[in-house]
Amino acid sequence: MKGLVLAGGLGTRLYPLTKITNKHLLPVYDRPMIFYPIQTLVNAGIKDIMIVTGGNNAGDFLRLFGNGSLFGLKHLNYTYQEKEGGIAEALGLAEHFAEGDRMVVILGDNIIEGNIIQAVGDFKAQKSGAKIMLKKVENPKDYGVAELKGKRIVNIIEKPKKPKSNYAVLGIYMYDNEVFDVIKTLKPSKRGELEITDVNNAYIKKGNLTYSILEGYWADAGASIDALLEANNFVAKNGANKISLKRKRR
């Protein structure tokens, strides 16, 4: 199973912090934001990882991570998203990297307190299809929301005016290799992007999308200045799934 970290976008919601850097390189407490999702994958046993980035600061990721040895990786892969085409388009760029394998996809601004080990294990045992992560939230209107019927998801609606549940779809997705065929059938949304919600709803129609509920803290740290501040405060006080960095003495 392979891992994909999506770290493109212009980060306009965090302007002017993002005027000269990618939002995923902004600090969350004592390390760049993107360290946390990478560590989430590594903690789940995923060691073959690609970063999708874009914009004028793409080279900064290579300078920061190199070959990924900081995370115990032998190699770290990179690819470039040339335009603001959406999460699904960014995922589509990894088809050659997947090589027929399954993928765990995580957005580069998603920070969790716990881990996804059980969810990844359950997905490995799943014969085919996809799995998403849900989290009960107080403000579901701000997210893609899962409509549940028993133990099944019957629909996902992006930022609904009248949410059918309080369960938001997190930026952690797991797909079999058929996801790339699904992406090729998508049409751009009104904002001109290929939407990951459309991908997930396609799997719902096929009847093979499952879900796990994330326990513990979760932050969409790149959503706003307030969200970034909250994530910094939480990690400073409580920690998150972090690696222990060896600091150079001077």
C-alpha positions in Angstrom: 0.0 0.0 0.0 1.3 3.5 -0.9 0.8 6.9 0.6 0.0 10.2 -1.0 0.3 13.6 0.7 -1.5 16.4 -1.1 0.3 19.7 -0.6 -0.7 22.0 -3.5 -2.9 25.0 -3.6 -2.4 28.7 -3.1 -3.4 28.9 0.5 -5.4 32.1 0.0 -7.3 31.6 3.2 -4.0 32.0 5.1 -2.9 35.1 3.3 -0.6 37.0 3.9 1.3 34.1 5.6 1.2 32.3 2.3 2.4 35.2 0.1 6.0 33.8 0.0 5.5 30.2 1.0 3.3 27.1 0.7 0.8 26.9 3.5 1.9 23.3 4.3 5.3 24.6 5.2 3.9 27.0 7.9 4.8 26.0 11.5 2.5 24.1 13.7 4.2 24.4 17.1 7.8 23.2 16.5 7.7 21.8 12.9 6.2 22.4 9.5 2.5 21.5 9.1 3.2 18.8 6.6 5.4 16.8 9.0 2.2 15.6 10.8 0.4 13.9 7.9 3.6 12.3 6.7 4.1 10.9 10.2 0.5 9.7 10.2 1.3 7.5 7.1 4.6 6.3 8.6 2.9 5.4 11.8 0.4 3.3 9.8 3.2 1.3 8.3 3.2 3.1 4.9 6.8 3.8 3.8 6.3 4.3 0.0 5.1 7.9 -0.1 4.7 10.7 -2.7 4.1 14.4 -2.1 2.0 16.3 -4.6 2.7 20.0 -4.6 2.6 23.0 -6.9 3.1 26.8 -7.2 6.4 28.7 -6.8 7.6 27.0 -3.7 7.6 23.4 -4.8 11.4 23.2 -4.6 11.2 24.0 -0.9 9.8 20.6 -0.2 12.8 18.9 -1.7 15.1 21.1 0.3 13.2 20.3 3.5 12.7 16.6 3.1 15.4 15.3 0.7 15.0 11.6 0.5 12.8 11.3 3.5 15.4 9.9 5.9 14.1 12.1 8.7 11.1 9.9 8.8 13.0 6.7 8.4 12.2 6.4 4.7 14.7 5.2 2.1 13.1 7.3 -0.6 10.5 10.0 -0.9 8.7 10.8 -4.2 7.5 14.1 -5.6 5.2 15.3 -8.4 4.0 18.7 -9.5 0.4 19.9 -9.9 0.5 22.7 -12.5 -2.8 24.3 -11.8 -5.6 24.6 -9.2 -7.4 21.5 -10.4 -8.7 20.2 -7.1 -8.0 17.2 -4.8 -9.2 14.6 -7.3 -7.0 16.0 -10.1 -4.0 15.9 -7.7 -4.7 12.3 -6.8 -4.9 11.5 -10.5 -1.3 12.6 -10.9 -0.2 9.7 -8.8 -1.4 6.9 -11.2 2.1 6.1 -12.3 3.3 6.0 -8.8 0.5 3.7 -7.6 1.5 1.0 -10.0 -1.7 -0.9 -9.4 -1.4 -0.8 -5.7 -3.9 0.7 -3.2 -3.5 4.2 -1.9 -3.9 6.1 1.4 -4.3 9.8 0.6 -4.0 12.5 3.2 -4.3 16.3 2.9 -1.1 18.1 3.9 -2.9 20.3 6.4 -4.8 17.5 8.3 -3.4 16.9 11.8 -4.6 14.1 14.1 -3.9 13.3 17.7 -4.1 9.5 17.3 -3.5 7.2 14.4 -5.2 5.4 11.5 -3.6 2.0 12.0 -6.9 0.2 12.5 -8.6 1.9 9.6 -5.7 1.0 7.3 -5.8 -2.6 8.5 -9.5 -2.8 7.8 -9.0 -1.3 4.4 -6.4 -3.9 3.6 -8.9 -6.6 4.5 -11.5 -5.0 2.3 -11.7 -6.9 -1.1 -12.1 -3.7 -3.1 -13.5 -0.2 -3.1 -12.7 2.8 -0.9 -12.7 3.9 2.8 -13.0 7.4 4.2 -12.6 8.8 7.7 -15.4 10.6 9.5 -15.4 12.9 12.5 -18.3 14.3 14.5 -18.1 18.1 14.4 -20.0 21.0 15.7 -20.1 22.9 12.5 -20.9 20.4 9.7 -22.0 23.1 7.3 -18.3 23.9 6.8 -17.4 20.4 5.5 -18.4 17.6 3.2 -21.0 15.8 5.3 -21.9 12.0 5.2 -25.5 11.0 5.1 -25.7 7.8 7.1 -28.3 5.0 6.9 -27.5 2.4 9.4 -23.9 1.4 8.9 -23.8 2.7 5.3 -23.0 6.0 3.8 -25.7 6.8 1.2 -24.5 10.2 0.1 -21.9 12.9 0.7 -22.9 16.5 0.3 -20.3 19.3 0.2 -21.0 22.2 2.7 -24.8 21.5 2.9 -27.2 24.2 4.2 -29.1 21.5 6.1 -26.7 18.8 7.0 -28.1 15.2 7.3 -25.6 14.4 10.0 -22.8 15.9 12.2 -20.2 13.6 10.6 -17.7 15.5 8.5 -15.5 13.8 5.9 -11.9 14.3 6.8 -9.0 14.7 4.4 -7.9 11.1 4.8 -9.1 8.7 2.0 -8.2 5.2 1.0 -8.8 3.8 -2.5 -8.2 0.8 -4.7 -6.6 1.3 -8.1 -10.0 1.8 -9.8 -10.0 5.4 -8.4 -8.0 6.5 -11.4 -10.7 5.3 -13.8 -13.3 7.1 -11.7 -11.3 10.4 -11.8 -11.1 10.2 -15.6 -14.9 10.3 -15.8 -15.3 13.4 -13.6 -16.3 16.8 -14.9 -15.1 20.0 -13.3 -17.4 21.6 -10.7 -18.6 25.2 -10.8 -15.3 26.3 -9.3 -13.4 24.5 -12.1 -12.0 21.7 -10.1 -12.3 17.9 -10.0 -14.0 17.2 -6.6 -13.0 14.4 -4.3 -16.6 14.3 -3.1 -17.6 13.2 -6.6 -15.0 10.4 -6.4 -16.4 9.2 -3.0 -20.0 9.4 -4.3 -19.0 7.3 -7.3 -17.8 4.6 -4.9 -21.1 4.9 -2.9 -23.0 4.2 -6.1 -21.0 1.1 -6.6 -21.7 0.0 -3.1 -18.2 -0.4 -1.9 -17.3 2.7 0.1 -16.8 2.1 3.9 -15.9 4.4 6.7 -14.2 4.6 10.0 -14.7 7.2 12.7 -11.6 9.0 13.9 -11.2 9.2 17.6 -9.4 12.1 19.3 -8.4 15.5 18.1 -8.4 16.5 14.4 -7.5 19.8 12.8 -7.9 21.1 9.3 -5.0 23.5 10.1 -5.0 25.2 6.7 -8.6 26.2 6.7 -8.2 29.6 8.3 -5.9 31.7 10.5 -8.0 30.7 13.5 -7.7 27.0 12.7 -4.0 27.3 12.3 -3.8 29.0 15.7 -6.0 26.4 17.3 -3.8 23.6 15.9 -0.6 25.3 17.2 -2.1 25.7 20.7 -3.4 22.1 20.8 -0.1 20.5 19.7 1.9 22.8 22.0 -0.2 21.6 25.0 -1.0 18.0 24.1 1.3 16.9 21.3 0.4 14.9 18.2 1.8 12.0 16.3 5.2 13.5 15.9 8.8 12.3 15.3 11.5 13.3 17.7 13.8 15.7 15.9 17.4 15.6 16.6 18.4 19.3 17.1 21.8 20.5 16.1 23.7 22.2 18.9 25.6 25.4 18.1 
